[in-house]
């Protein structure tokens, strides 16, 4: 059993924890009697085990399942599931969300001021979504974090291979800009991670979660924390928007990290060794390092017309600085390097 402490929240990591959700929620919410479990159709069987554990912990359990992936984000979907919640004395009900990134985002809006517990079922959700503000309900002017996150590495073993590999980009990102020990762990355990060894996955989720928690817990995020959130997103975000469903989030971020490491090298912040080490690790984990065949001008143009916030980039392995000044010529060279 391992635990990560977040601001106003806690993340528990161990095999089988999703089936023990009820007893843990009972300890953390002793007075609440009702639980509403929200999930998507792809995670119904997992949600049933979560609901059973809640019933065994003496909660009155109701809930609902929404369409998977694209349907989760539709306003009509949220309205429909919200109507079910409002019938159940919602002010006295806690919300337990079981699913991946899209489902957790929707659950945050659904919960509002109610106690929220997360059971992330994908690697991206465990390493990123469940730990950051994006899955915390917005109330008034501030974010309310989930009461607790239950990250079960056994759930990752059934995630489709491509989706699993894409989720690994979140760990690589944390290692490059914040934690060289995590980077080394990914290097030495790449084979076990690809094979989804339970021991390796538990350690990975704990280590990467600890790095992300340090960034989330920063009262005034510095370059390292900002890079932990955004490294790879300057170029990768544009790639994801351009490619749409053809590229997964983690795949776009992996290519984005390659482009942004190129920029850091051209600025003289890092040497060739970092570029080579990052490239080798991404390849060893099965992540893409290039978006070959994509027209470079179509990727560059939106970044020039509507520049994102200047990125923080690595200046050594496990450390970042910034924001970086990126000229149009440098951006074009970086994009060309990852699209040729």
KOLDRENBA-621828 format. One record per residue: x, y, z of N, C-alpha, C in turn; chain; residue number from 1. Coordinates in steps of 0.2 Angstrom, whole numbers, plus 5000, padded with zeros to 4 digits. Layout:
# residues N
n.c1,n.c2,n.c3,ca.c1,ca.c2,ca.c3,c.c1,c.c2,c.c3,chain,resi
X,Y,Z,X,Y,Z,X,Y,Z,A,NUM
...
# end
This chain:
# residues 340
n.c1,n.c2,n.c3,ca.c1,ca.c2,ca.c3,c.c1,c.c2,c.c3,chain,resi
5004,4994,5000,5000,5000,5000,5004,5006,5000,A,1
5003,5011,4996,5007,5017,4995,5002,5023,4995,A,2
5004,5029,4997,4999,5034,4998,5003,5041,4995,A,3
5000,5045,4992,5002,5051,4989,4998,5056,4992,A,4
5001,5061,4995,4997,5067,4999,4996,5073,4994,A,5
4990,5075,4992,4989,5081,4988,4986,5086,4993,A,6
4986,5092,4990,4982,5098,4994,4975,5096,4995,A,7
4973,5095,5001,4966,5094,5002,4963,5087,5000,A,8
4968,5082,4998,4966,5076,4995,4971,5071,4996,A,9
4970,5064,4995,4974,5059,4996,4973,5054,4990,A,10
4979,5051,4988,4979,5046,4983,4982,5039,4986,A,11
4978,5034,4985,4980,5028,4988,4981,5023,4982,A,12
4987,5020,4982,4989,5016,4976,4991,5009,4979,A,13
4987,5004,4977,4989,4997,4978,4984,4992,4974,A,14
4986,4986,4973,4982,4982,4969,4976,4980,4972,A,15
4970,4980,4969,4964,4978,4972,4960,4984,4976,A,16
4963,4990,4976,4960,4995,4980,4953,4997,4978,A,17
4952,4996,4971,4945,4998,4969,4940,4994,4972,A,18
4941,4988,4973,4936,4983,4976,4936,4985,4984,A,19
4940,4989,4987,4940,4991,4994,4938,4998,4994,A,20
4935,5001,4989,4933,5008,4989,4928,5009,4995,A,21
4923,5005,4996,4918,5006,5001,4921,5007,5008,A,22
4925,5003,5010,4928,5003,5017,4932,5009,5018,A,23
4935,5011,5013,4940,5017,5013,4935,5024,5013,A,24
4930,5024,5009,4926,5029,5009,4922,5030,5015,A,25
4920,5025,5018,4917,5025,5025,4921,5028,5030,A,26
4928,5026,5030,4932,5030,5035,4933,5037,5034,A,27
4933,5039,5027,4934,5046,5026,4927,5050,5026,A,28
4921,5047,5026,4915,5050,5026,4910,5047,5030,A,29
4912,5047,5037,4908,5043,5042,4901,5044,5042,A,30
4899,5051,5041,4892,5053,5042,4887,5052,5036,A,31
4890,5051,5030,4886,5051,5024,4883,5044,5023,A,32
4877,5044,5021,4874,5037,5021,4872,5035,5013,A,33
4873,5040,5009,4871,5038,5002,4877,5040,4997,A,34
4878,5035,4992,4883,5036,4987,4880,5035,4980,A,35
4882,5039,4976,4880,5039,4969,4886,5037,4965,A,36
4886,5032,4961,4892,5029,4957,4890,5031,4950,A,37
4895,5035,4947,4894,5037,4940,4900,5034,4936,A,38
4898,5031,4930,4903,5027,4926,4901,5028,4919,A,39
4905,5025,4915,4903,5025,4908,4902,5017,4906,A,40
4900,5016,4900,4898,5009,4899,4903,5004,4898,A,41
4909,5007,4897,4915,5003,4896,4918,5000,4903,A,42
4916,5004,4908,4918,5002,4915,4913,4999,4920,A,43
4907,4997,4917,4902,4995,4921,4904,4989,4926,A,44
4907,4984,4923,4909,4979,4928,4914,4981,4934,A,45
4918,4986,4932,4922,4989,4938,4918,4992,4943,A,46
4913,4996,4940,4909,5000,4944,4904,4996,4948,A,47
4902,4990,4946,4898,4986,4950,4902,4983,4956,A,48
4908,4982,4955,4913,4980,4961,4913,4985,4966,A,49
4914,4991,4963,4915,4997,4968,4908,4998,4971,A,50
4902,4998,4968,4896,4998,4971,4895,4993,4976,A,51
4897,4987,4975,4896,4982,4980,4900,4983,4986,A,52
4906,4986,4985,4910,4987,4991,4907,4993,4995,A,53
4904,4998,4992,4900,5003,4995,4894,5000,4999,A,54
4890,4996,4996,4885,4993,5000,4887,4989,5006,A,55
4892,4985,5005,4895,4982,5011,4897,4986,5016,A,56
4899,4993,5015,4901,4998,5020,4895,5002,5022,A,57
4889,4999,5021,4883,5002,5023,4881,5009,5020,A,58
4882,5009,5014,4880,5015,5010,4874,5013,5006,A,59
4869,5017,5005,4863,5016,5000,4866,5019,4994,A,60
4866,5014,4989,4870,5015,4983,4865,5016,4977,A,61
4866,5021,4973,4862,5022,4967,4868,5024,4962,A,62
4866,5026,4956,4871,5028,4951,4868,5028,4944,A,63
4873,5028,4939,4871,5028,4932,4877,5028,4928,A,64
4876,5025,4922,4881,5024,4917,4880,5028,4911,A,65
4885,5032,4908,4884,5036,4902,4888,5033,4896,A,66
4886,5035,4890,4890,5033,4885,4897,5034,4885,A,67
4901,5029,4882,4909,5030,4883,4911,5035,4878,A,68
4917,5038,4880,4921,5043,4877,4918,5049,4875,A,69
4916,5050,4868,4913,5056,4865,4907,5058,4869,A,70
4903,5053,4870,4896,5055,4873,4897,5058,4880,A,71
4902,5056,4884,4903,5059,4890,4903,5066,4891,A,72
4906,5069,4886,4907,5077,4887,4901,5081,4884,A,73
4895,5077,4882,4890,5081,4879,4885,5084,4885,A,74
4883,5090,4884,4879,5093,4890,4873,5089,4891,A,75
4870,5086,4886,4864,5082,4887,4865,5076,4892,A,76
4871,5073,4891,4873,5068,4895,4874,5070,4903,A,77
4877,5075,4904,4878,5078,4911,4871,5079,4913,A,78
4867,5083,4909,4860,5084,4912,4856,5078,4914,A,79
4857,5073,4910,4853,5067,4911,4855,5063,4918,A,80
4862,5063,4919,4864,5060,4925,4863,5064,4931,A,81
4863,5071,4930,4862,5075,4935,4855,5074,4938,A,82
4850,5073,4933,4843,5072,4935,4843,5066,4940,A,83
4846,5061,4938,4846,5055,4942,4849,5056,4949,A,84
4854,5060,4950,4857,5062,4956,4853,5066,4960,A,85
4849,5071,4957,4845,5076,4961,4839,5072,4964,A,86
4837,5066,4961,4832,5062,4964,4833,5059,4971,A,87
4840,5059,4973,4842,5055,4978,4845,5059,4984,A,88
4841,5064,4986,4843,5068,4991,4851,5070,4990,A,89
4852,5073,4985,4858,5075,4982,4863,5078,4987,A,90
4860,5083,4991,4864,5086,4996,4867,5082,5002,A,91
4864,5076,5002,4867,5071,5007,4870,5065,5004,A,92
4872,5066,4998,4875,5060,4994,4882,5062,4992,A,93
4887,5057,4992,4893,5058,4989,4894,5055,4983,A,94
4898,5057,4978,4899,5055,4972,4905,5051,4971,A,95
4905,5045,4968,4911,5041,4966,4911,5040,4959,A,96
4916,5042,4956,4917,5042,4949,4922,5036,4947,A,97
4920,5032,4942,4924,5026,4940,4925,5026,4932,A,98
4931,5028,4930,4932,5028,4923,4938,5032,4921,A,99
4939,5034,4915,4945,5037,4912,4944,5044,4912,A,100
4948,5048,4909,4949,5055,4909,4942,5059,4908,A,101
4939,5057,4902,4933,5060,4900,4927,5060,4906,A,102
4927,5054,4909,4922,5052,4914,4923,5056,4920,A,103
4930,5056,4922,4932,5060,4928,4930,5068,4927,A,104
4932,5070,4921,4930,5077,4920,4922,5079,4921,A,105
4918,5074,4918,4911,5075,4919,4909,5074,4926,A,106
4912,5070,4930,4910,5068,4937,4912,5075,4941,A,107
4917,5078,4939,4919,5084,4943,4913,5089,4942,A,108
4911,5090,4936,4905,5095,4935,4899,5092,4939,A,109
4898,5086,4939,4892,5083,4942,4892,5084,4950,A,110
4898,5083,4953,4898,5083,4960,4897,5090,4963,A,111
4900,5095,4960,4899,5102,4963,4902,5102,4970,A,112
4898,5104,4975,4901,5104,4982,4901,5098,4985,A,113
4898,5093,4982,4897,5086,4986,4904,5083,4986,A,114
4905,5079,4991,4911,5075,4992,4912,5070,4986,A,115
4918,5071,4983,4920,5067,4977,4925,5062,4978,A,116
4924,5056,4976,4930,5051,4976,4931,5048,4969,A,117
4937,5047,4967,4939,5045,4960,4942,5038,4960,A,118
4939,5034,4955,4943,5027,4954,4945,5028,4947,A,119
4951,5030,4945,4953,5031,4938,4955,5024,4935,A,120
4952,5023,4929,4953,5016,4927,4958,5016,4921,A,121
4961,5021,4919,4966,5021,4914,4973,5024,4916,A,122
4978,5023,4913,4985,5025,4915,4985,5033,4915,A,123
4982,5036,4910,4982,5043,4909,4978,5046,4915,A,124
4973,5043,4917,4968,5046,4922,4972,5045,4929,A,125
4976,5039,4930,4979,5038,4936,4985,5043,4937,A,126
4989,5044,4931,4995,5048,4932,4993,5056,4931,A,127
4988,5058,4928,4987,5065,4927,4980,5067,4929,A,128
4975,5065,4926,4968,5068,4927,4966,5068,4934,A,129
4967,5062,4937,4964,5062,4944,4968,5066,4949,A,130
4974,5068,4947,4978,5072,4952,4978,5079,4951,A,131
4975,5082,4946,4976,5089,4944,4969,5093,4945,A,132
4969,5099,4944,4963,5103,4945,4958,5102,4940,A,133
4960,5098,4934,4955,5097,4929,4949,5092,4931,A,134
4951,5088,4936,4946,5084,4939,4943,5086,4946,A,135
4943,5092,4947,4941,5095,4953,4935,5099,4952,A,136
4929,5098,4955,4923,5102,4954,4925,5110,4955,A,137
4923,5114,4951,4923,5121,4952,4917,5124,4955,A,138
4918,5127,4961,4913,5130,4965,4915,5137,4967,A,139
4911,5142,4965,4913,5149,4966,4919,5150,4963,A,140
4924,5153,4966,4930,5155,4963,4936,5150,4964,A,141
4934,5144,4967,4940,5140,4969,4938,5133,4967,A,142
4944,5129,4967,4943,5121,4965,4942,5118,4972,A,143
4938,5113,4971,4937,5108,4977,4940,5101,4975,A,144
4946,5099,4978,4949,5093,4976,4945,5087,4978,A,145
4945,5081,4975,4942,5075,4977,4944,5074,4984,A,146
4940,5070,4988,4942,5068,4995,4948,5063,4994,A,147
4947,5059,4990,4952,5054,4989,4952,5051,4982,A,148
4958,5048,4980,4958,5045,4973,4961,5038,4975,A,149
4958,5033,4972,4959,5026,4973,4962,5023,4966,A,150
4969,5023,4966,4972,5021,4959,4974,5013,4960,A,151
4971,5009,4956,4972,5002,4956,4976,5000,4950,A,152
4982,4998,4951,4986,4996,4945,4984,4990,4941,A,153
4979,4986,4945,4977,4980,4941,4972,4982,4936,A,154
4969,4988,4936,4964,4990,4931,4968,4992,4925,A,155
4974,4994,4925,4978,4996,4919,4979,4990,4915,A,156
4979,4984,4918,4981,4978,4914,4976,4976,4908,A,157
4970,4979,4909,4965,4977,4904,4964,4983,4899,A,158
4967,4989,4900,4966,4994,4895,4969,4992,4888,A,159
4966,4994,4883,4969,4993,4876,4976,4995,4876,A,160
4980,4991,4872,4987,4992,4872,4989,4999,4870,A,161
4986,5002,4864,4988,5008,4862,4986,5014,4867,A,162
4981,5013,4870,4979,5018,4875,4983,5018,4881,A,163
4985,5012,4883,4990,5011,4889,4997,5014,4887,A,164
4999,5013,4881,5006,5016,4879,5006,5023,4879,A,165
5000,5026,4876,4999,5033,4876,5000,5036,4883,A,166
4997,5033,4888,4997,5035,4895,5004,5036,4898,A,167
5009,5032,4895,5015,5032,4898,5019,5039,4896,A,168
5016,5043,4892,5019,5049,4890,5019,5054,4896,A,169
5014,5053,4900,5013,5057,4906,5019,5056,4911,A,170
5021,5049,4912,5027,5048,4916,5033,5050,4913,A,171
5034,5050,4907,5040,5052,4904,5041,5060,4905,A,172
5036,5063,4904,5036,5070,4905,5038,5072,4912,A,173
5035,5069,4917,5037,5070,4924,5045,5069,4925,A,174
5047,5064,4922,5054,5062,4923,5059,5067,4920,A,175
5057,5069,4913,5062,5073,4910,5062,5080,4913,A,176
5057,5083,4916,5057,5090,4918,5057,5090,4926,A,177
5056,5085,4929,5055,5086,4937,5059,5080,4941,A,178
5060,5074,4938,5062,5069,4943,5067,5064,4939,A,179
5074,5065,4939,5078,5061,4935,5078,5053,4938,A,180
5076,5052,4944,5075,5046,4947,5070,5042,4943,A,181
5064,5045,4942,5059,5043,4939,5061,5041,4931,A,182
5064,5045,4928,5067,5044,4922,5071,5038,4921,A,183
5076,5037,4926,5080,5031,4927,5076,5025,4928,A,184
5070,5025,4932,5066,5020,4933,5063,5018,4927,A,185
5060,5022,4923,5057,5021,4916,5062,5017,4912,A,186
5068,5020,4912,5073,5017,4907,5075,5009,4909,A,187
5076,5008,4916,5078,5002,4918,5072,4997,4918,A,188
5066,4999,4919,5060,4995,4919,5056,4995,4913,A,189
5058,4998,4908,5054,4998,4902,5051,4992,4899,A,190
5055,4986,4900,5052,4980,4898,5046,4978,4902,A,191
5047,4978,4909,5042,4976,4914,5036,4981,4913,A,192
5037,4987,4912,5031,4992,4911,5027,4990,4905,A,193
5031,4989,4899,5027,4987,4893,5023,4980,4894,A,194
5026,4976,4898,5022,4970,4899,5017,4970,4905,A,195
5017,4976,4908,5012,4978,4913,5012,4974,4919,A,196
5019,4973,4921,5020,4969,4927,5017,4973,4933,A,197
5013,4969,4937,5009,4973,4942,5014,4977,4947,A,198
5020,4974,4949,5024,4977,4953,5027,4984,4950,A,199
5029,4983,4944,5031,4989,4940,5026,4994,4939,A,200
5020,4992,4938,5014,4997,4937,5013,5001,4944,A,201
5013,4997,4949,5011,5000,4956,5017,5005,4957,A,202
5023,5004,4956,5028,5008,4957,5028,5014,4953,A,203
5026,5013,4946,5026,5018,4942,5021,5023,4944,A,204
5015,5021,4945,5009,5025,4947,5011,5029,4953,A,205
5014,5026,4958,5016,5030,4964,5021,5035,4963,A,206
5026,5033,4959,5032,5038,4958,5029,5044,4954,A,207
5026,5043,4948,5024,5048,4944,5018,5052,4948,A,208
5014,5049,4952,5009,5052,4955,5012,5057,4961,A,209
5018,5055,4964,5021,5059,4968,5024,5065,4965,A,210
5027,5065,4959,5030,5070,4955,5024,5075,4954,A,211
5018,5072,4951,5013,5077,4949,5010,5080,4955,A,212
5010,5077,4961,5007,5079,4967,5011,5085,4969,A,213
5018,5085,4969,5022,5090,4971,5021,5096,4967,A,214
5019,5096,4960,5017,5101,4956,5011,5104,4958,A,215
5006,5100,4959,4999,5102,4961,4999,5106,4968,A,216
5004,5103,4972,5004,5106,4979,5008,5113,4979,A,217
5011,5115,4974,5015,5121,4974,5010,5127,4975,A,218
5011,5131,4980,5007,5137,4981,5008,5142,4975,A,219
5014,5143,4973,5016,5147,4967,5020,5143,4963,A,220
5017,5139,4958,5021,5135,4953,5027,5138,4950,A,221
5033,5135,4951,5039,5138,4947,5039,5134,4941,A,222
5045,5135,4938,5046,5132,4931,5045,5125,4931,A,223
5048,5121,4936,5047,5114,4936,5040,5112,4937,A,224
5036,5115,4941,5029,5113,4942,5025,5114,4935,A,225
5027,5120,4932,5023,5122,4926,5025,5117,4920,A,226
5031,5115,4920,5033,5111,4915,5030,5104,4916,A,227
5030,5102,4923,5026,5095,4924,5019,5095,4921,A,228
5016,5101,4921,5009,5101,4919,5009,5101,4911,A,229
5014,5105,4908,5013,5107,4901,5019,5105,4896,A,230
5024,5102,4899,5029,5100,4894,5026,5096,4888,A,231
5028,5097,4882,5025,5093,4877,5019,5096,4874,A,232
5016,5101,4878,5009,5103,4876,5009,5109,4871,A,233
5015,5112,4871,5015,5118,4866,5015,5116,4859,A,234
5019,5111,4857,5018,5109,4850,5013,5103,4850,A,235
5013,5099,4855,5009,5093,4855,5001,5095,4856,A,236
5000,5100,4859,4993,5102,4859,4990,5104,4852,A,237
4994,5108,4848,4993,5109,4842,4992,5103,4837,A,238
4996,5098,4838,4996,5092,4834,4989,5088,4836,A,239
4988,5088,4842,4981,5085,4844,4975,5088,4841,A,240
4975,5095,4841,4969,5098,4838,4969,5097,4831,A,241
4975,5097,4827,4975,5096,4820,4973,5089,4818,A,242
4976,5084,4822,4975,5077,4820,4968,5074,4822,A,243
4965,5077,4827,4959,5075,4830,4960,5068,4832,A,244
4955,5064,4831,4954,5057,4834,4960,5052,4831,A,245
4963,5054,4826,4969,5050,4823,4975,5049,4828,A,246
4975,5054,4833,4981,5054,4837,4978,5054,4844,A,247
4981,5050,4849,4979,5050,4856,4983,5056,4859,A,248
4980,5058,4865,4983,5063,4869,4990,5062,4870,A,249
4992,5056,4873,4999,5055,4875,5003,5054,4869,A,250
5001,5052,4863,5005,5051,4857,5007,5058,4855,A,251
5002,5063,4855,5003,5070,4853,5008,5073,4858,A,252
5008,5072,4864,5012,5075,4869,5019,5072,4868,A,253
5020,5065,4867,5026,5063,4865,5030,5066,4860,A,254
5026,5067,4854,5029,5071,4848,5031,5078,4850,A,255
5026,5081,4854,5027,5088,4857,5034,5088,4861,A,256
5035,5083,4865,5041,5083,4869,5047,5083,4865,A,257
5047,5079,4860,5053,5079,4855,5054,5086,4852,A,258
5049,5089,4850,5049,5096,4847,5052,5101,4852,A,259
5049,5101,4858,5051,5105,4863,5058,5104,4866,A,260
5060,5098,4866,5067,5096,4868,5072,5099,4862,A,261
5070,5099,4856,5074,5102,4850,5075,5109,4851,A,262
5069,5112,4853,5069,5120,4855,5074,5121,4860,A,263
5074,5117,4866,5078,5118,4871,5086,5117,4869,A,264
5087,5112,4865,5094,5111,4862,5096,5117,4858,A,265
5092,5120,4854,5094,5126,4850,5095,5132,4854,A,266
5091,5132,4860,5093,5138,4864,5099,5137,4868,A,267
5102,5131,4868,5108,5130,4872,5107,5128,4879,A,268
5100,5126,4880,5098,5124,4887,5100,5117,4889,A,269
5100,5113,4884,5102,5106,4885,5107,5104,4880,A,270
5110,5098,4881,5115,5095,4876,5111,5089,4872,A,271
5115,5087,4867,5112,5081,4863,5111,5075,4867,A,272
5114,5074,4873,5113,5068,4877,5106,5068,4879,A,273
5103,5074,4881,5096,5073,4884,5091,5072,4878,A,274
5092,5075,4872,5088,5073,4866,5088,5066,4865,A,275
5094,5063,4865,5095,5056,4863,5092,5051,4869,A,276
5093,5053,4875,5090,5049,4880,5082,5049,4880,A,277
5079,5055,4879,5072,5056,4879,5069,5052,4873,A,278
5073,5052,4867,5071,5049,4861,5071,5041,4862,A,279
5076,5039,4865,5077,5032,4866,5072,5029,4871,A,280
5070,5033,4876,5065,5030,4881,5058,5030,4878,A,281
5057,5036,4874,5050,5036,4871,5049,5030,4866,A,282
5054,5028,4862,5054,5023,4858,5054,5016,4861,A,283
5058,5015,4867,5058,5009,4871,5051,5008,4874,A,284
5047,5013,4875,5041,5012,4878,5035,5011,4873,A,285
5037,5012,4867,5032,5011,4861,5029,5018,4859,A,286
5031,5023,4862,5028,5030,4860,5031,5033,4854,A,287
5027,5036,4850,5029,5039,4844,5034,5045,4845,A,288
5039,5046,4841,5043,5052,4842,5042,5057,4836,A,289
5039,5055,4831,5038,5059,4825,5031,5059,4822,A,290
5028,5064,4819,5022,5064,4815,5023,5064,4808,A,291
5026,5059,4805,5028,5059,4798,5023,5060,4794,A,292
5024,5064,4788,5019,5065,4783,5014,5071,4785,A,293
5014,5073,4791,5010,5079,4793,5012,5085,4790,A,294
5009,5089,4786,5011,5095,4783,5014,5100,4789,A,295
5020,5102,4789,5023,5106,4794,5019,5113,4795,A,296
5018,5116,4789,5015,5122,4789,5008,5122,4792,A,297
5004,5117,4792,4998,5117,4795,4998,5116,4802,A,298
5004,5113,4805,5005,5113,4812,5008,5120,4815,A,299
5012,5123,4811,5015,5129,4813,5010,5135,4813,A,300
5006,5135,4808,5002,5141,4807,4998,5143,4813,A,301
4994,5139,4816,4990,5141,4822,4994,5143,4828,A,302
5000,5140,4828,5005,5142,4834,5007,5149,4833,A,303
5008,5151,4826,5010,5158,4825,5004,5163,4825,A,304
4998,5161,4823,4993,5165,4823,4990,5166,4830,A,305
4990,5161,4834,4987,5161,4841,4992,5158,4846,A,306
4998,5161,4847,5003,5158,4851,5001,5156,4858,A,307
5002,5150,4860,5000,5148,4867,5005,5152,4872,A,308
5004,5151,4878,5008,5153,4883,5015,5151,4882,A,309
5020,5155,4883,5027,5153,4882,5029,5147,4887,A,310
5032,5141,4884,5033,5135,4888,5039,5136,4892,A,311
5039,5132,4898,5045,5130,4902,5048,5124,4899,A,312
5054,5124,4898,5058,5118,4895,5063,5115,4899,A,313
5065,5109,4898,5071,5106,4902,5077,5110,4901,A,314
5081,5111,4906,5088,5114,4905,5093,5109,4908,A,315
5091,5103,4910,5095,5097,4912,5090,5092,4913,A,316
5092,5086,4914,5088,5080,4915,5085,5081,4922,A,317
5078,5081,4922,5075,5082,4929,5074,5089,4931,A,318
5075,5094,4927,5075,5101,4929,5073,5105,4923,A,319
5069,5111,4924,5067,5115,4919,5067,5122,4921,A,320
5067,5126,4916,5067,5134,4917,5063,5137,4911,A,321
5062,5143,4912,5058,5147,4907,5055,5153,4910,A,322
5050,5156,4906,5047,5154,4900,5052,5155,4894,A,323
5052,5151,4889,5057,5151,4883,5054,5156,4878,A,324
5059,5160,4875,5057,5164,4870,5058,5160,4863,A,325
5053,5159,4859,5053,5155,4853,5052,5159,4847,A,326
5057,5160,4843,5056,5164,4837,5052,5160,4832,A,327
5048,5163,4827,5045,5159,4822,5050,5154,4818,A,328
5056,5156,4817,5061,5152,4813,5062,5146,4818,A,329
5063,5147,4824,5065,5141,4828,5059,5136,4829,A,330
5053,5139,4829,5047,5135,4830,5046,5131,4823,A,331
5047,5134,4817,5047,5131,4811,5052,5125,4811,A,332
5058,5126,4813,5063,5121,4813,5062,5115,4817,A,333
5059,5117,4823,5057,5111,4828,5051,5107,4825,A,334
5046,5110,4822,5041,5106,4819,5043,5102,4813,A,335
5048,5105,4809,5051,5102,4803,5054,5095,4806,A,336
5058,5096,4812,5061,5090,4814,5057,5084,4816,A,337
5051,5086,4818,5047,5080,4820,5041,5078,4815,A,338
5042,5081,4809,5037,5079,4804,5040,5077,4798,A,339
5047,5077,4797,5050,5075,4791,5051,5067,4791,A,340
# end
